[in-house]
């Protein structure tokens, strides 16, 4: 494998300077903190809630990827960390793009944007109704203290978009060490991270550049995060401000039967003109104080998002510009057995879409859409724990959420090919989402629970106002997901296991078929089993794994006039593999080093609604390791796709063609970090 000279030079200089600093400080090596440090009770999930909860006591499927795991993974894309979680399947696109699945198919369009809630320190990265299907690239995952994943409809504190699940990025506190880190890889990837604290403020920056392993597929990304923690009279203040900028040269789908296996095709880019430019600015401050033995929190926030990209994935390749500015307030008042609160958010957003290219089928040259939307969302929720006995607790919750959209068309009304520009209108939606769970401790190390919950979302603004043929303005309705889940958690001391079984029914599923047309009233069913385990086999070897066996089916029939698009009740939902698993073995041959091997499996899946085309699945192996030169200085390395498997990060079928985002070939990454 060939590594660029400039990369080695940068890594060598960084390592040398860090080593010199370490020698001057006269530090000595210390043992690496263990990943398997004991009890399930020690794992805390906080950001999703307003207070600390032991993951052991949560009557739902919640996973936490902690600081040490994130450091070992050293992800260059969030999927590399999140796909370790049972029930999660994130398809990587080009650069920092992605599509998400949590107990669901991999969803696209409005469904992909609106079915998953992405948060940072409990505040959504984007406004309700204005989500981004690639939303994780706007979060500060590089700086995260942990990633929290809630599977299934979210708790009562969260409404729109917390349908199939939510992901919360928790930022590092101002306490702790300063960090410098450089990571480089083949194909011109290099990133640098610096995080410094003076005890009250923490400033973190990240710079990343990648030439891409495909032609014209590089990106540059910069992130800055400033955090303050202190006191203001009786209030504790936790303030976070973030900036993200992404400039990406996007590689499009390659086409043809199993094209991802062909070396003459998989490194090419049929859309060298494609790009994605995105900026986001966010600030939020959580004010917390005691109040009559309970706790009151108030979190005002504001954000600005701007995005420009070429729609390379559809004929015509129109240019889309969208963005929004919003501000809001989250409030919560809670004690040991209750939580009540109210949220309000106002957003002013826009979307503009124009096709320069000549007509391609019904994708016509010229203006497609030009509109503005003002949105107001108000919500109230309540949650209460009721002790039924010494070991049994009933948890009741409900959330009511009102959404109003004021749509203003900036162009002439009418139709242009498949695109319909509708007249000005107002739309209102009210959702009520109850939650109930029952948890019982069999003993001080075993928990069983059952949970019934509804998740719902008002339509995305694009669902409502980017209207196409076979769709009527305002036809998209509130999407609902009713979920029933049962689970078991057991701590054996040196081993832990967790099982969950779930079944879910979704109504008013809004999706795009294989010809790119919107379907507004679909129904699906999702049933599955999840298992997670970790075990310390010896004092130097541990194993862990997460797996899913699931079946995702259409619960309605639809005749679209073509085998690729026709849906028969009981057909499999496309891009929904039955099996997913990740198995890891972690060895610590001495106090200074760690070696980890990982096996990632993705099962076969259909690539279109008619179940006429499929992808056979794949198995990928990753090897990573680190070595502590001193207490402050650490070397890291990893090899992705150890056996150089030809596979697809994403496979689908659209507009009569098999299409793929090919997976990265075997790739070496090397890094060095210093903590002081």
PAMAR-505035 format. One record per residue (C-alpha): x, y, z; residue in one letter; residue number from 1. Coordinates in steps of 0.05 Angstrom, whole numbers, padded with zeros to 5 digits, m for minus. Example, Ala and Ser with C-alpha at 12.3 -4.5 7.8 and 13.67 -1.06 7.14 Angstrom:
! PAMAR-505035
NODE     east    north       up   residu   num
NODE    00246   m00090    00156        A     1
NODE    00273   m00021    00143        S     2
***
This chain:
! PAMAR-505035
NODE     east    north       up   residu   num
NODE    00000    00000    00000        X     1
NODE    00024    00069   m00017        X     2
NODE    00022    00127    00033        X     3
NODE    00037    00198    00012        X     4
NODE    00104    00226    00034        X     5
NODE    00071    00289    00061        X     6
NODE    00027    00247    00106        X     7
NODE    00086    00210    00136        X     8
NODE    00123    00276    00145        X     9
NODE    00064    00308    00182        X    10
NODE    00055    00248    00227        X    11
NODE    00130    00243    00241        X    12
NODE    00136    00317    00259        X    13
NODE    00075    00313    00304        X    14
NODE    00100    00250    00338        X    15
NODE    00170    00281    00348        X    16
NODE    00144    00345    00378        X    17
NODE    00097    00308    00424        X    18
NODE    00152    00260    00446        X    19
NODE    00199    00318    00461        X    20
NODE    00144    00351    00502        X    21
NODE    00132    00286    00540        X    22
NODE    00206    00279    00556        X    23
NODE    00210    00349    00581        X    24
NODE    00151    00335    00627        X    25
NODE    00186    00272    00654        X    26
NODE    00122    00232    00648        X    27
NODE    00121    00157    00653        X    28
NODE    00077    00105    00621        X    29
NODE    00013    00085    00657        X    30
NODE   m00036    00029    00644        X    31
NODE   m00091    00041    00594        X    32
NODE   m00161    00047    00624        X    33
NODE   m00202   m00015    00613        X    34
NODE   m00262   m00014    00566        X    35
NODE   m00296   m00069    00606        X    36
NODE   m00290   m00036    00673        X    37
NODE   m00347   m00071    00707        X    38
NODE   m00419   m00062    00722        X    39
NODE   m00475   m00043    00675        X    40
NODE   m00495    00005    00731        X    41
NODE   m00432    00046    00718        X    42
NODE   m00454    00065    00648        X    43
NODE   m00493    00131    00651        X    44
NODE   m00539    00160    00599        X    45
NODE   m00551    00234    00613        X    46
NODE   m00558    00277    00551        X    47
NODE   m00622    00244    00527        X    48
NODE   m00653    00258    00595        X    49
NODE   m00646    00317    00641        X    50
NODE   m00611    00278    00695        X    51
NODE   m00564    00219    00703        X    52
NODE   m00594    00150    00690        X    53
NODE   m00558    00085    00698        X    54
NODE   m00568    00048    00632        X    55
NODE   m00586   m00012    00675        X    56
NODE   m00649    00023    00700        X    57
NODE   m00675    00049    00633        X    58
NODE   m00736    00006    00610        X    59
NODE   m00716    00013    00537        X    60
NODE   m00659   m00004    00489        X    61
NODE   m00606    00049    00500        X    62
NODE   m00532    00043    00481        X    63
NODE   m00475    00088    00501        X    64
NODE   m00409    00091    00464        X    65
NODE   m00362    00121    00514        X    66
NODE   m00300    00163    00508        X    67
NODE   m00251    00105    00508        X    68
NODE   m00289    00067    00455        X    69
NODE   m00293    00129    00411        X    70
NODE   m00219    00142    00420        X    71
NODE   m00202    00071    00399        X    72
NODE   m00247    00073    00338        X    73
NODE   m00221    00142    00316        X    74
NODE   m00277    00145    00266        X    75
NODE   m00268    00185    00202        X    76
NODE   m00343    00177    00191        X    77
NODE   m00397    00170    00245        X    78
NODE   m00420    00104    00214        X    79
NODE   m00356    00070    00237        X    80
NODE   m00376    00079    00309        X    81
NODE   m00452    00076    00306        X    82
NODE   m00456    00012    00265        X    83
NODE   m00427   m00025    00325        X    84
NODE   m00496   m00018    00358        X    85
NODE   m00549   m00072    00350        X    86
NODE   m00606   m00049    00305        X    87
NODE   m00566    00008    00273        X    88
NODE   m00546    00006    00200        X    89
NODE   m00518    00070    00170        X    90
NODE   m00503    00069    00096        X    91
NODE   m00443    00112    00079        X    92
NODE   m00450    00154    00017        X    93
NODE   m00396    00196   m00015        X    94
NODE   m00352    00236    00032        X    95
NODE   m00390    00252    00095        X    96
NODE   m00459    00234    00067        X    97
NODE   m00500    00178    00098        X    98
NODE   m00569    00147    00105        X    99
NODE   m00593    00119    00171        X   100
NODE   m00631    00058    00196        X   101
NODE   m00650    00046    00269        X   102
NODE   m00697   m00014    00275        X   103
NODE   m00718    00004    00204        X   104
NODE   m00699    00000    00132        X   105
NODE   m00646    00050    00108        X   106
NODE   m00692    00108    00092        X   107
NODE   m00683    00164    00041        X   108
NODE   m00715    00231    00025        X   109
NODE   m00765    00260    00075        X   110
NODE   m00771    00193    00110        X   111
NODE   m00696    00188    00119        X   112
NODE   m00692    00260    00144        X   113
NODE   m00754    00257    00189        X   114
NODE   m00751    00188    00222        X   115
NODE   m00689    00198    00264        X   116
NODE   m00673    00254    00314        X   117
NODE   m00601    00278    00318        X   118
NODE   m00584    00317    00381        X   119
NODE   m00524    00350    00413        X   120
NODE   m00528    00356    00488        X   121
NODE   m00603    00344    00483        X   122
NODE   m00618    00398    00431        X   123
NODE   m00636    00378    00359        X   124
NODE   m00583    00395    00307        X   125
NODE   m00639    00420    00260        X   126
NODE   m00708    00448    00267        X   127
NODE   m00768    00402    00265        X   128
NODE   m00792    00396    00193        X   129
NODE   m00726    00419    00164        X   130
NODE   m00683    00358    00177        X   131
NODE   m00624    00335    00134        X   132
NODE   m00619    00263    00113        X   133
NODE   m00543    00270    00122        X   134
NODE   m00553    00306    00189        X   135
NODE   m00497    00273    00229        X   136
NODE   m00442    00310    00192        X   137
NODE   m00467    00374    00225        X   138
NODE   m00454    00347    00296        X   139
NODE   m00390    00349    00336        X   140
NODE   m00377    00274    00336        X   141
NODE   m00302    00286    00334        X   142
NODE   m00305    00321    00402        X   143
NODE   m00356    00275    00435        X   144
NODE   m00351    00250    00506        X   145
NODE   m00401    00197    00486        X   146
NODE   m00454    00178    00435        X   147
NODE   m00522    00158    00462        X   148
NODE   m00569    00117    00419        X   149
NODE   m00642    00107    00438        X   150
NODE   m00676    00054    00395        X   151
NODE   m00751    00058    00380        X   152
NODE   m00797    00117    00393        X   153
NODE   m00762    00167    00438        X   154
NODE   m00781    00185    00510        X   155
NODE   m00833    00237    00525        X   156
NODE   m00782    00293    00524        X   157
NODE   m00776    00288    00448        X   158
NODE   m00827    00292    00392        X   159
NODE   m00820    00301    00317        X   160
NODE   m00766    00258    00284        X   161
NODE   m00756    00213    00346        X   162
NODE   m00796    00160    00309        X   163
NODE   m00750    00101    00297        X   164
NODE   m00697    00127    00346        X   165
NODE   m00650    00183    00365        X   166
NODE   m00576    00195    00370        X   167
NODE   m00548    00245    00420        X   168
NODE   m00477    00272    00418        X   169
NODE   m00453    00291    00487        X   170
NODE   m00397    00343    00488        X   171
NODE   m00336    00339    00533        X   172
NODE   m00339    00380    00597        X   173
NODE   m00290    00436    00612        X   174
NODE   m00254    00393    00663        X   175
NODE   m00202    00344    00639        X   176
NODE   m00140    00343    00597        X   177
NODE   m00120    00381    00535        X   178
NODE   m00115    00339    00472        X   179
NODE   m00076    00342    00406        X   180
NODE   m00088    00289    00354        X   181
NODE   m00067    00276    00281        X   182
NODE   m00095    00219    00240        X   183
NODE   m00075    00203    00169        X   184
NODE   m00092    00150    00117        X   185
NODE   m00084    00129    00046        X   186
NODE   m00117    00166   m00011        X   187
NODE   m00097    00233    00019        X   188
NODE   m00137    00231    00083        X   189
NODE   m00111    00273    00141        X   190
NODE   m00145    00303    00201        X   191
NODE   m00123    00344    00261        X   192
NODE   m00158    00357    00327        X   193
NODE   m00141    00403    00384        X   194
NODE   m00181    00412    00449        X   195
NODE   m00158    00458    00505        X   196
NODE   m00190    00478    00571        X   197
NODE   m00175    00530    00625        X   198
NODE   m00224    00500    00675        X   199
NODE   m00283    00544    00654        X   200
NODE   m00279    00543    00578        X   201
NODE   m00262    00488    00529        X   202
NODE   m00245    00504    00457        X   203
NODE   m00243    00447    00408        X   204
NODE   m00226    00448    00334        X   205
NODE   m00224    00395    00280        X   206
NODE   m00196    00399    00209        X   207
NODE   m00203    00342    00159        X   208
NODE   m00183    00333    00087        X   209
NODE   m00194    00272    00043        X   210
NODE   m00177    00264   m00031        X   211
NODE   m00225    00204   m00033        X   212
NODE   m00211    00135   m00061        X   213
NODE   m00255    00150   m00122        X   214
NODE   m00242    00203   m00174        X   215
NODE   m00263    00274   m00155        X   216
NODE   m00291    00252   m00088        X   217
NODE   m00251    00292   m00037        X   218
NODE   m00276    00336    00019        X   219
NODE   m00253    00389    00067        X   220
NODE   m00288    00398    00134        X   221
NODE   m00276    00446    00192        X   222
NODE   m00311    00444    00260        X   223
NODE   m00304    00490    00320        X   224
NODE   m00337    00482    00387        X   225
NODE   m00334    00527    00448        X   226
NODE   m00362    00504    00515        X   227
NODE   m00370    00541    00581        X   228
NODE   m00391    00514    00648        X   229
NODE   m00400    00558    00709        X   230
NODE   m00448    00592    00757        X   231
NODE   m00494    00652    00747        X   232
NODE   m00525    00667    00815        X   233
NODE   m00567    00606    00834        X   234
NODE   m00562    00577    00764        X   235
NODE   m00511    00527    00737        X   236
NODE   m00495    00545    00665        X   237
NODE   m00474    00497    00610        X   238
NODE   m00464    00536    00546        X   239
NODE   m00444    00506    00479        X   240
NODE   m00432    00540    00412        X   241
NODE   m00413    00503    00348        X   242
NODE   m00394    00517    00276        X   243
NODE   m00388    00467    00219        X   244
NODE   m00366    00477    00147        X   245
NODE   m00365    00422    00094        X   246
NODE   m00341    00429    00022        X   247
NODE   m00348    00363   m00014        X   248
NODE   m00336    00338   m00085        X   249
NODE   m00388    00284   m00088        X   250
NODE   m00380    00218   m00124        X   251
NODE   m00444    00191   m00155        X   252
NODE   m00472    00121   m00161        X   253
NODE   m00437    00072   m00207        X   254
NODE   m00486    00031   m00248        X   255
NODE   m00489   m00040   m00274        X   256
NODE   m00496   m00111   m00248        X   257
NODE   m00449   m00119   m00188        X   258
NODE   m00409   m00058   m00212        X   259
NODE   m00378   m00051   m00142        X   260
NODE   m00336   m00114   m00157        X   261
NODE   m00306   m00085   m00221        X   262
NODE   m00239   m00050   m00210        X   263
NODE   m00247   m00014   m00276        X   264
NODE   m00312    00019   m00250        X   265
NODE   m00312    00023   m00174        X   266
NODE   m00258    00077   m00170        X   267
NODE   m00291    00120   m00222        X   268
NODE   m00340    00177   m00212        X   269
NODE   m00395    00186   m00264        X   270
NODE   m00414    00253   m00233        X   271
NODE   m00350    00294   m00225        X   272
NODE   m00392    00357   m00227        X   273
NODE   m00430    00338   m00163        X   274
NODE   m00417    00374   m00098        X   275
NODE   m00445    00388   m00028        X   276
NODE   m00430    00452    00010        X   277
NODE   m00459    00459    00080        X   278
NODE   m00452    00507    00138        X   279
NODE   m00484    00506    00206        X   280
NODE   m00481    00552    00267        X   281
NODE   m00511    00533    00334        X   282
NODE   m00511    00561    00404        X   283
NODE   m00548    00535    00466        X   284
NODE   m00544    00546    00540        X   285
NODE   m00574    00501    00594        X   286
NODE   m00591    00537    00659        X   287
NODE   m00603    00490    00718        X   288
NODE   m00622    00504    00790        X   289
NODE   m00653    00469    00850        X   290
NODE   m00725    00486    00864        X   291
NODE   m00761    00458    00925        X   292
NODE   m00720    00395    00927        X   293
NODE   m00729    00384    00852        X   294
NODE   m00693    00412    00791        X   295
NODE   m00712    00465    00740        X   296
NODE   m00676    00471    00673        X   297
NODE   m00685    00522    00617        X   298
NODE   m00648    00514    00551        X   299
NODE   m00653    00571    00500        X   300
NODE   m00620    00558    00434        X   301
NODE   m00611    00586    00364        X   302
NODE   m00585    00558    00298        X   303
NODE   m00571    00575    00226        X   304
NODE   m00563    00523    00171        X   305
NODE   m00544    00533    00097        X   306
NODE   m00537    00477    00045        X   307
NODE   m00523    00475   m00030        X   308
NODE   m00516    00411   m00069        X   309
NODE   m00525    00380   m00138        X   310
NODE   m00580    00327   m00140        X   311
NODE   m00534    00279   m00177        X   312
NODE   m00576    00218   m00156        X   313
NODE   m00635    00235   m00202        X   314
NODE   m00640    00250   m00276        X   315
NODE   m00633    00324   m00292        X   316
NODE   m00586    00337   m00233        X   317
NODE   m00619    00401   m00209        X   318
NODE   m00583    00448   m00161        X   319
NODE   m00617    00453   m00093        X   320
NODE   m00606    00508   m00042        X   321
NODE   m00640    00506    00026        X   322
NODE   m00631    00533    00095        X   323
NODE   m00665    00558    00157        X   324
NODE   m00656    00601    00218        X   325
NODE   m00691    00582    00283        X   326
NODE   m00692    00595    00357        X   327
NODE   m00727    00559    00413        X   328
NODE   m00733    00542    00487        X   329
NODE   m00734    00475    00523        X   330
NODE   m00758    00473    00595        X   331
NODE   m00762    00416    00645        X   332
NODE   m00780    00409    00718        X   333
NODE   m00763    00342    00748        X   334
NODE   m00751    00302    00810        X   335
NODE   m00735    00230    00827        X   336
NODE   m00801    00203    00800        X   337
NODE   m00829    00255    00751        X   338
NODE   m00811    00301    00694        X   339
NODE   m00855    00355    00663        X   340
NODE   m00837    00407    00611        X   341
NODE   m00854    00449    00552        X   342
NODE   m00817    00467    00488        X   343
NODE   m00827    00521    00435        X   344
NODE   m00790    00533    00370        X   345
NODE   m00797    00583    00313        X   346
NODE   m00764    00572    00245        X   347
NODE   m00758    00612    00180        X   348
NODE   m00733    00569    00122        X   349
NODE   m00729    00566    00047        X   350
NODE   m00717    00519   m00012        X   351
NODE   m00696    00534   m00083        X   352
NODE   m00687    00481   m00138        X   353
NODE   m00667    00496   m00210        X   354
NODE   m00646    00449   m00266        X   355
NODE   m00595    00475   m00317        X   356
NODE   m00592    00411   m00357        X   357
NODE   m00640    00395   m00414        X   358
NODE   m00703    00355   m00400        X   359
NODE   m00691    00285   m00375        X   360
NODE   m00756    00246   m00378        X   361
NODE   m00803    00286   m00331        X   362
NODE   m00744    00322   m00299        X   363
NODE   m00753    00388   m00336        X   364
NODE   m00703    00443   m00349        X   365
NODE   m00715    00507   m00309        X   366
NODE   m00744    00524   m00242        X   367
NODE   m00773    00467   m00200        X   368
NODE   m00787    00501   m00133        X   369
NODE   m00776    00567   m00098        X   370
NODE   m00812    00575   m00031        X   371
NODE   m00806    00598    00040        X   372
NODE   m00836    00566    00102        X   373
NODE   m00846    00595    00171        X   374
NODE   m00857    00543    00224        X   375
NODE   m00881    00545    00296        X   376
NODE   m00877    00484    00341        X   377
NODE   m00902    00481    00412        X   378
NODE   m00903    00420    00457        X   379
NODE   m00916    00398    00529        X   380
NODE   m00900    00332    00561        X   381
NODE   m00906    00295    00627        X   382
NODE   m00873    00232    00654        X   383
NODE   m00883    00196    00720        X   384
NODE   m00854    00135    00754        X   385
NODE   m00901    00096    00799        X   386
NODE   m00872    00045    00848        X   387
NODE   m00915   m00018    00847        X   388
NODE   m00869   m00054    00894        X   389
NODE   m00798   m00058    00919        X   390
NODE   m00773   m00083    00852        X   391
NODE   m00827   m00061    00802        X   392
NODE   m00839    00007    00771        X   393
NODE   m00892    00032    00723        X   394
NODE   m00869    00089    00678        X   395
NODE   m00923    00132    00645        X   396
NODE   m00910    00188    00596        X   397
NODE   m00945    00230    00543        X   398
NODE   m00927    00286    00496        X   399
NODE   m00972    00333    00457        X   400
NODE   m00941    00372    00400        X   401
NODE   m00972    00425    00354        X   402
NODE   m00940    00445    00288        X   403
NODE   m00960    00503    00242        X   404
NODE   m00929    00514    00174        X   405
NODE   m00939    00580    00136        X   406
NODE   m00919    00565    00064        X   407
NODE   m00904    00622    00016        X   408
NODE   m00892    00605   m00058        X   409
NODE   m00840    00652   m00089        X   410
NODE   m00853    00628   m00161        X   411
NODE   m00912    00620   m00208        X   412
NODE   m00960    00565   m00188        X   413
NODE   m00969    00507   m00236        X   414
NODE   m00934    00446   m00263        X   415
NODE   m00867    00435   m00297        X   416
NODE   m00857    00362   m00316        X   417
NODE   m00864    00322   m00252        X   418
NODE   m00857    00383   m00208        X   419
NODE   m00918    00420   m00181        X   420
NODE   m00912    00489   m00150        X   421
NODE   m00973    00500   m00105        X   422
NODE   m01004    00565   m00082        X   423
NODE   m00993    00595   m00013        X   424
NODE   m01024    00556    00044        X   425
NODE   m01023    00542    00119        X   426
NODE   m01021    00472    00149        X   427
NODE   m01030    00451    00221        X   428
NODE   m01015    00384    00255        X   429
NODE   m01027    00358    00325        X   430
NODE   m00994    00296    00351        X   431
NODE   m01003    00260    00418        X   432
NODE   m00953    00206    00434        X   433
NODE   m00965    00163    00496        X   434
NODE   m00910    00120    00527        X   435
NODE   m00917    00066    00580        X   436
NODE   m00866    00017    00608        X   437
NODE   m00862   m00033    00664        X   438
NODE   m00795   m00054    00693        X   439
NODE   m00779   m00107    00744        X   440
NODE   m00713   m00123    00778        X   441
NODE   m00708   m00199    00786        X   442
NODE   m00649   m00185    00832        X   443
NODE   m00596   m00132    00839        X   444
NODE   m00564   m00155    00773        X   445
NODE   m00623   m00172    00729        X   446
NODE   m00677   m00129    00696        X   447
NODE   m00737   m00147    00653        X   448
NODE   m00782   m00095    00621        X   449
NODE   m00838   m00084    00572        X   450
NODE   m00850   m00019    00535        X   451
NODE   m00906    00006    00491        X   452
NODE   m00895    00073    00457        X   453
NODE   m00919    00115    00399        X   454
NODE   m00872    00158    00357        X   455
NODE   m00898    00209    00307        X   456
NODE   m00876    00267    00265        X   457
NODE   m00908    00323    00227        X   458
NODE   m00889    00319    00153        X   459
NODE   m00823    00349    00131        X   460
NODE   m00834    00414    00092        X   461
NODE   m00807    00378    00030        X   462
NODE   m00860    00324    00039        X   463
NODE   m00914    00377    00037        X   464
NODE   m00889    00430   m00011        X   465
NODE   m00840    00397   m00059        X   466
NODE   m00901    00366   m00092        X   467
NODE   m00895    00318   m00151        X   468
NODE   m00941    00282   m00199        X   469
NODE   m00992    00235   m00167        X   470
NODE   m00990    00278   m00104        X   471
NODE   m01038    00331   m00079        X   472
NODE   m01015    00391   m00038        X   473
NODE   m01026    00379    00036        X   474
NODE   m01038    00305    00025        X   475
NODE   m00979    00283    00067        X   476
NODE   m01004    00269    00138        X   477
NODE   m00974    00256    00207        X   478
NODE   m00932    00193    00206        X   479
NODE   m00941    00148    00266        X   480
NODE   m00903    00088    00292        X   481
NODE   m00932    00044    00346        X   482
NODE   m00880    00001    00381        X   483
NODE   m00882   m00057    00430        X   484
NODE   m00817   m00080    00461        X   485
NODE   m00795   m00130    00514        X   486
NODE   m00725   m00135    00541        X   487
NODE   m00677   m00169    00590        X   488
NODE   m00612   m00142    00619        X   489
NODE   m00565   m00184    00661        X   490
NODE   m00498   m00167    00694        X   491
NODE   m00454   m00227    00712        X   492
NODE   m00397   m00186    00738        X   493
NODE   m00345   m00202    00684        X   494
NODE   m00399   m00210    00631        X   495
NODE   m00462   m00173    00612        X   496
NODE   m00518   m00191    00564        X   497
NODE   m00578   m00154    00538        X   498
NODE   m00636   m00180    00495        X   499
NODE   m00694   m00142    00464        X   500
NODE   m00752   m00163    00420        X   501
NODE   m00794   m00111    00384        X   502
NODE   m00851   m00104    00336        X   503
NODE   m00872   m00038    00304        X   504
NODE   m00928   m00015    00258        X   505
NODE   m00921    00048    00216        X   506
NODE   m00978    00088    00184        X   507
NODE   m00974    00145    00133        X   508
NODE   m00905    00124    00111        X   509
NODE   m00880    00176    00061        X   510
NODE   m00827    00149    00014        X   511
NODE   m00801    00151   m00058        X   512
NODE   m00808    00091   m00104        X   513
NODE   m00756    00066   m00153        X   514
NODE   m00776    00119   m00204        X   515
NODE   m00769    00176   m00154        X   516
NODE   m00844    00189   m00145        X   517
NODE   m00873    00202   m00076        X   518
NODE   m00918    00153   m00041        X   519
NODE   m00955    00188    00015        X   520
NODE   m00995    00135    00053        X   521
NODE   m00953    00072    00059        X   522
NODE   m00957    00023    00116        X   523
NODE   m00900   m00021    00141        X   524
NODE   m00887   m00071    00197        X   525
NODE   m00820   m00083    00232        X   526
NODE   m00806   m00142    00277        X   527
NODE   m00739   m00164    00305        X   528
NODE   m00693   m00191    00358        X   529
NODE   m00630   m00155    00384        X   530
NODE   m00575   m00183    00427        X   531
NODE   m00513   m00151    00458        X   532
NODE   m00459   m00182    00501        X   533
NODE   m00391   m00168    00530        X   534
NODE   m00346   m00214    00570        X   535
NODE   m00276   m00212    00601        X   536
NODE   m00248   m00281    00583        X   537
NODE   m00182   m00268    00618        X   538
NODE   m00148   m00208    00650        X   539
NODE   m00120   m00190    00581        X   540
NODE   m00174   m00213    00532        X   541
NODE   m00246   m00192    00524        X   542
NODE   m00300   m00204    00471        X   543
NODE   m00363   m00166    00455        X   544
NODE   m00416   m00165    00401        X   545
NODE   m00482   m00136    00378        X   546
NODE   m00530   m00170    00330        X   547
NODE   m00599   m00162    00299        X   548
NODE   m00647   m00210    00266        X   549
NODE   m00705   m00171    00237        X   550
NODE   m00759   m00172    00183        X   551
NODE   m00785   m00108    00152        X   552
NODE   m00847   m00115    00108        X   553
NODE   m00897   m00072    00070        X   554
NODE   m00966   m00075    00102        X   555
NODE   m01004   m00051    00041        X   556
NODE   m01008   m00064   m00034        X   557
NODE   m00995   m00015   m00090        X   558
NODE   m00999   m00024   m00166        X   559
NODE   m00949    00023   m00199        X   560
NODE   m00951   m00012   m00267        X   561
NODE   m00881   m00041   m00264        X   562
NODE   m00851   m00101   m00229        X   563
NODE   m00796   m00058   m00197        X   564
NODE   m00847   m00013   m00163        X   565
NODE   m00908   m00057   m00151        X   566
NODE   m00918   m00072   m00077        X   567
NODE   m00955   m00132   m00051        X   568
NODE   m00972   m00135    00023        X   569
NODE   m00919   m00177    00057        X   570
NODE   m00863   m00158    00009        X   571
NODE   m00797   m00139    00041        X   572
NODE   m00782   m00066    00048        X   573
NODE   m00721   m00050    00005        X   574
NODE   m00652   m00036    00037        X   575
NODE   m00672   m00075    00099        X   576
NODE   m00626   m00134    00113        X   577
NODE   m00651   m00190    00158        X   578
NODE   m00584   m00198    00193        X   579
NODE   m00534   m00148    00221        X   580
NODE   m00478   m00162    00270        X   581
NODE   m00412   m00137    00296        X   582
NODE   m00365   m00181    00337        X   583
NODE   m00301   m00155    00370        X   584
NODE   m00242   m00186    00406        X   585
NODE   m00199   m00139    00447        X   586
NODE   m00131   m00160    00473        X   587
NODE   m00086   m00123    00521        X   588
NODE   m00020   m00160    00518        X   589
NODE    00011   m00111    00568        X   590
NODE   m00006   m00048    00605        X   591
NODE    00015   m00004    00547        X   592
NODE   m00020   m00032    00485        X   593
NODE   m00087   m00054    00459        X   594
NODE   m00104   m00095    00397        X   595
NODE   m00175   m00103    00371        X   596
NODE   m00205   m00143    00314        X   597
NODE   m00275   m00130    00289        X   598
NODE   m00321   m00169    00243        X   599
NODE   m00378   m00130    00211        X   600
NODE   m00434   m00168    00176        X   601
NODE   m00490   m00140    00133        X   602
NODE   m00540   m00191    00106        X   603
NODE   m00572   m00192    00038        X   604
NODE   m00629   m00144    00022        X   605
NODE   m00676   m00125   m00035        X   606
NODE   m00659   m00060   m00069        X   607
NODE   m00728   m00040   m00096        X   608
NODE   m00800   m00042   m00071        X   609
NODE   m00820   m00096   m00121        X   610
NODE   m00768   m00143   m00093        X   611
NODE   m00741   m00158   m00163        X   612
NODE   m00668   m00138   m00149        X   613
NODE   m00623   m00152   m00089        X   614
NODE   m00554   m00143   m00059        X   615
NODE   m00520   m00205   m00029        X   616
NODE   m00492   m00172    00033        X   617
NODE   m00420   m00171    00056        X   618
NODE   m00371   m00184    00113        X   619
NODE   m00316   m00134    00129        X   620
NODE   m00259   m00141    00179        X   621
NODE   m00223   m00085    00215        X   622
NODE   m00158   m00089    00255        X   623
NODE   m00138   m00033    00301        X   624
NODE   m00087   m00022    00356        X   625
NODE   m00054    00031    00400        X   626
NODE    00008    00037    00441        X   627
NODE    00022    00085    00499        X   628
NODE    00092    00111    00490        X   629
NODE    00084    00152    00554        X   630
NODE    00027    00172    00600        X   631
NODE    00013    00229    00552        X   632
NODE    00032    00203    00483        X   633
NODE   m00003    00148    00444        X   634
NODE    00006    00118    00375        X   635
NODE   m00054    00089    00338        X   636
NODE   m00063    00049    00275        X   637
NODE   m00118    00011    00239        X   638
NODE   m00132   m00026    00175        X   639
NODE   m00202   m00022    00147        X   640
NODE   m00227   m00078    00102        X   641
NODE   m00168   m00124    00119        X   642
NODE   m00182   m00174    00064        X   643
NODE   m00196   m00121    00011        X   644
NODE   m00267   m00145    00000        X   645
NODE   m00306   m00116   m00059        X   646
NODE   m00371   m00092   m00029        X   647
NODE   m00421   m00035   m00031        X   648
NODE   m00433    00015    00025        X   649
NODE   m00500    00025   m00008        X   650
NODE   m00538   m00013   m00062        X   651
NODE   m00604    00008   m00092        X   652
NODE   m00645    00004   m00156        X   653
NODE   m00674    00066   m00188        X   654
NODE   m00696    00091   m00256        X   655
NODE   m00686    00021   m00284        X   656
NODE   m00613    00014   m00261        X   657
NODE   m00575   m00023   m00207        X   658
NODE   m00535    00031   m00171        X   659
NODE   m00480    00028   m00118        X   660
NODE   m00435    00068   m00074        X   661
NODE   m00374    00022   m00073        X   662
NODE   m00341    00009   m00006        X   663
NODE   m00271    00033    00009        X   664
NODE   m00216   m00018   m00007        X   665
NODE   m00165   m00040    00044        X   666
NODE   m00139    00024    00076        X   667
NODE   m00087    00039    00128        X   668
NODE   m00095    00095    00179        X   669
NODE   m00041    00118    00227        X   670
NODE   m00046    00169    00283        X   671
NODE   m00013    00201    00343        X   672
NODE   m00046    00236    00401        X   673
NODE   m00022    00273    00463        X   674
NODE   m00061    00287    00527        X   675
NODE   m00034    00337    00577        X   676
***
